[in-house]
Amino acid sequence: MAVIGGGPAGLMAAEILIRHGVRVDLYDAMPSVGRKFLLAGKGGLNLTHSETSELFLSRYGARRAQVGPWLEAFGPEALRLWVHGLGVNTFVGTSGRVFPTEMKAAPLLRAWLHRLRAAGVRFHMRHRWHGWSEEGALLFATPDGEKLVHTDAMVLALGGGSRARLGSNGAWVPLLAQRGVPVAALRPANCGFDVGWSEHFQTRFAGHPVKSVIATFTDKAGVMLCKPGEFMVTATGVEGSLIYTLSAGLRDEIERAGAAVIDLDLLPGRELSTVIAELARPRGSRSMSSYLQSRLGIKGVKAGLLRECVPAQDFADPARLGAMIKALPMRLIAPRPLDEAISSAGGVMFEALDQHLMIRPLPGVFCAGEMLDWEAPTGGYLLTACFASGHAAGLGVLAWLNRNKP
Ligand SMILES: Cc1cc2nc3c(=O)[nH]c(=O)nc-3n(C[C@H](O)[C@H](O)[C@H](O)COP(=O)(O)OP(=O)(O)OC[C@H]3O[C@@H](n4cnc5c(N)ncnc54)[C@H](O)[C@@H]3O)c2cc1C
């Protein structure tokens, strides 16, 4: 039995299989496994979320029907217990997100790999899978040259297409497509966007956080998403948690219409009428920027955003300026490239899979993790579904082996 890809999904599939007495060889292209998982640990490792299961499931949008059964078998609570079983405690943050107490991935991964090795999983690093031989053997490029491996069944857990330097580069897409497996193009998810700042704004404000705003985006179906939070100005546009939350809809809207507009409330704590009343007071000899700062506390990057996005003539009109402060239209023109994204949308389409995550046109070949065609926002939903799909694929392989090798 081969598992290819040593991220959370592949390692979980390997765990299920070895626990049930199946001999498992795990192959990975990189010198070590779990590199993206370790990077996720740098941001605190948001493992999962403590919200109700209904809300949790809603995060998978159009794929909730497919992800639901994985989570029923291995959902957020089971994941937490499993992490505790590795000797790592977890806690629920103020936002309901679940983290390991140390907020790192390394201790968890270390304990997990130790357990997998002790159970008998054999790890083969620097083995890049690149398809099948004519006889159906798996082909690996290794430092010692080409290697052919024959297996009864396999789990592919090759990840999406972001952060290629960590191992998952999406090179598997043509390998599966050539074999008739329908694959939706990989696209950036939880990504930043280009705005096309002026030279002046970019020079002054790239790297500045924009804090305590509310962003509103209305998609083409008229569904309005309204989220409080903060984001970061970059050299070319915007990124950060608030933007990632809205990114799937923004990306789709840009694909459809060429641009997407977010309305930013720069002063969430104040009513529009109060803002306009403040702006209507006489300015005297003060400059507009010192006036905005003293009357409304708008300064720095928020003042810069106003200058960048509001036509000059509107500054003289309290009603128009007030409306802009409460709903500043920020036009996004392109998502940042896939490689920069936190995760990928697209992947192996569910119509190609049976309920055990086996690729129907390729009997004995199972798939798990981010390489499947689902997406979710940040908040622990990505890792939870990767673990859960690895769990599902592992169980799927066992059922298949039982059916085919009595
Ligand atoms: C900066 C960052 C922070 C993140 N933070 C969080 C977070 O806090 N919470 C959360 O839920 N999610 C987070 N994520 C997302 C999460 O890390 C991924 O969704 C998850 O790692 C995907 O797991 P996977 O097993 O499907 O794939 P991966 O983790 O990408 O693993 C795939 C493995 O397959 C190997 N591989 C690929 N191609 C081949 C090949 N041809 N041959 C052999 N091996 C191959 C790769 O080397 C890699 O080891 C974050 C992602 C990033 C980039």
The ligand as a MOL file (V3000), in Angstrom:
LIG
                    3D

  0  0  0     0  0            999 V3000
M  V30 BEGIN CTAB
M  V30 COUNTS 53 58 0 0 0
M  V30 BEGIN ATOM
M  V30 1 C 1.0450 30.0550 5.4560 0
M  V30 2 C -0.0460 29.0160 5.6610 0
M  V30 3 C -0.7150 28.9560 6.8550 0
M  V30 4 C -1.7560 28.0280 7.0340 0
M  V30 5 N -2.3870 27.9980 8.2340 0
M  V30 6 C -3.4280 27.1520 8.3990 0
M  V30 7 C -4.1220 27.0980 9.6360 0
M  V30 8 O -3.7440 27.7480 10.6200 0
M  V30 9 N -5.2150 26.2830 9.7270 0
M  V30 10 C -5.6410 25.5190 8.6800 0
M  V30 11 O -6.6560 24.8270 8.8030 0
M  V30 12 N -4.9470 25.4840 7.5210 0
M  V30 13 C -3.8590 26.2850 7.3530 0
M  V30 14 N -3.1700 26.2770 6.1780 0
M  V30 15 C -3.5700 25.3230 5.1190 0
M  V30 16 C -3.0550 23.8920 5.4050 0
M  V30 17 O -1.7110 23.9230 5.8020 0
M  V30 18 C -3.2170 23.0270 4.1400 0
M  V30 19 O -4.5700 23.0810 3.7220 0
M  V30 20 C -2.8220 21.5710 4.4020 0
M  V30 21 O -1.4550 21.4830 4.7430 0
M  V30 22 C -3.0750 20.7060 3.1670 0
M  V30 23 O -2.7960 19.3830 3.5290 0
M  V30 24 P -2.5590 18.2530 2.4380 0
M  V30 25 O -2.1210 17.0460 3.1910 0
M  V30 26 O -3.7380 18.1440 1.5540 0
M  V30 27 O -1.3790 18.7910 1.5220 0
M  V30 28 P 0.0850 19.3360 1.8870 0
M  V30 29 O 0.1950 19.6930 3.3050 0
M  V30 30 O 0.3700 20.3760 0.8770 0
M  V30 31 O 1.0040 18.0680 1.6500 0
M  V30 32 C 1.1930 17.5290 0.3600 0
M  V30 33 C 2.4540 16.7040 0.3570 0
M  V30 34 O 2.5570 16.0490 -0.9030 0
M  V30 35 C 3.9060 16.1020 -1.3500 0
M  V30 36 N 3.8950 15.9970 -2.8080 0
M  V30 37 C 3.3100 16.8350 -3.6990 0
M  V30 38 N 3.5020 16.3740 -4.9550 0
M  V30 39 C 4.2210 15.2270 -4.8470 0
M  V30 40 C 4.7190 14.2660 -5.8060 0
M  V30 41 N 4.5070 14.4280 -7.1210 0
M  V30 42 N 5.3960 13.2100 -5.3550 0
M  V30 43 C 5.6010 13.0220 -4.0200 0
M  V30 44 N 5.1620 13.8930 -3.0650 0
M  V30 45 C 4.4750 14.9760 -3.4850 0
M  V30 46 C 4.4020 17.4360 -0.8480 0
M  V30 47 O 5.8150 17.4520 -0.7510 0
M  V30 48 C 3.7180 17.5510 0.5100 0
M  V30 49 O 4.5090 17.0140 1.5500 0
M  V30 50 C -2.1110 27.1490 5.9760 0
M  V30 51 C -1.4020 27.2020 4.7800 0
M  V30 52 C -0.3820 28.1210 4.6030 0
M  V30 53 C 0.3690 28.1500 3.2930 0
M  V30 END ATOM
M  V30 BEGIN BOND
M  V30 1 1 1 2
M  V30 2 1 2 3
M  V30 3 2 2 52
M  V30 4 2 3 4
M  V30 5 1 4 5
M  V30 6 1 4 50
M  V30 7 2 5 6
M  V30 8 1 6 7
M  V30 9 1 6 13
M  V30 10 2 7 8
M  V30 11 1 7 9
M  V30 12 1 9 10
M  V30 13 2 10 11
M  V30 14 1 10 12
M  V30 15 2 12 13
M  V30 16 1 13 14
M  V30 17 1 14 15
M  V30 18 1 14 50
M  V30 19 1 15 16
M  V30 20 1 16 17
M  V30 21 1 16 18
M  V30 22 1 18 19
M  V30 23 1 18 20
M  V30 24 1 20 21
M  V30 25 1 20 22
M  V30 26 1 22 23
M  V30 27 1 23 24
M  V30 28 2 24 25
M  V30 29 1 24 26
M  V30 30 1 24 27
M  V30 31 1 27 28
M  V30 32 2 28 29
M  V30 33 1 28 30
M  V30 34 1 28 31
M  V30 35 1 31 32
M  V30 36 1 32 33
M  V30 37 1 33 34
M  V30 38 1 33 48
M  V30 39 1 34 35
M  V30 40 1 35 36
M  V30 41 1 35 46
M  V30 42 1 36 37
M  V30 43 1 36 45
M  V30 44 2 37 38
M  V30 45 1 38 39
M  V30 46 1 39 40
M  V30 47 2 39 45
M  V30 48 1 40 41
M  V30 49 2 40 42
M  V30 50 1 42 43
M  V30 51 2 43 44
M  V30 52 1 44 45
M  V30 53 1 46 47
M  V30 54 1 46 48
M  V30 55 1 48 49
M  V30 56 2 50 51
M  V30 57 1 51 52
M  V30 58 1 52 53
M  V30 END BOND
M  V30 END CTAB
M  END
